[in-house]
Amino acid sequence: MEFTEFAVAAFAVLGAGIAMLAGLGPGIGQGYAAGKGVEAVGRQPEARGSIITTMILGQAVAETTGIYAFVIAFILIGLANGVLG
Amino acid sequence: MDKALEGASVVFEIFGIPITETIVSTWIVMVVIIIGAYLITRSFKRLPSGVQNIAEALVEGINDFTVQTMGEKNRWFASYAGTLLIFIFLANISGLFGLWPPTADTGTTIGLGIMTFFIIQYQGIKNKGIGLYLKNILLEPIPILFAPMNIISELATPISLAFRLFGNILAGVVVMGLIYSVVPIVVPIPLHIYFDLFAGLLQSFIFVMLTMVFVSMAIETE
């Protein structure tokens, strides 16, 4: 294997790992939203249904950046696989 | 794992058009929906019994869900929302039956996103009128300067919808593939419940709910 090919594959896989650091953000954001949701249910148990709906909607939006990172990591691993054949 | 990395493989070709696993699973989902709809609605009675109860509860649930999210005057949207919900849910859980989930392919999800995009734009023009619609895009909040931003944010809506669904389902497929390559027996069973059933239902709900929110934002006239 030529060195450049090896380097491309290695850095692509490394980049995929770095990209997945973005998983931190959605984790913190979703946890914060869930905590606030629990607080809200504790304060107003009768509004449980609409609180959960709103919370999950917010969490889904917060998740977007993590999903983008996952898609990028996936493309990078696909690139490494393609280079290594 | 390798399977998940390569994506849906080509099953056969018709006149040079490659037919991938995605298309085959979509056909299977379509057949299940069509036959299911035919069998369930064939013998409806005035007093519901058996499977008719389930069908009525489903329709009522979707109607209530739409009214709760979009308001009473947008009850008509329930037909589209329900179709989308049933299709995406069945597509998501098709991984349980050994199929490649159609929603783990950008082709399907971007198609769904484009449908939503056109509904949003059509409802915006219809309810605001072409003048106010163009004014909102071109002259708000600063004339002309912000027009590119507004256009990009309109175009980003279907893309983020599509990639959210695609990424979530593909993540499930990849993680399941990893687990199958390490422990092929017993352990994957509870994880299938989470990654296929729970995530599948949740993601279909989120896709439909976000569609409803975007459409009702387009309908609202200030």
Interface residues (C-beta under 8 A of the other chain):
Chain A: S50 T53 I56 L57 A60 V61 E63 T64 I67 Y68 F70 V71 F74 I77 G78 N81
Chain B: L5 Q68 S160 F163 R164 F166 G167 N168 L170 A171 V174 L202 F205 I206 M209 L210 V213
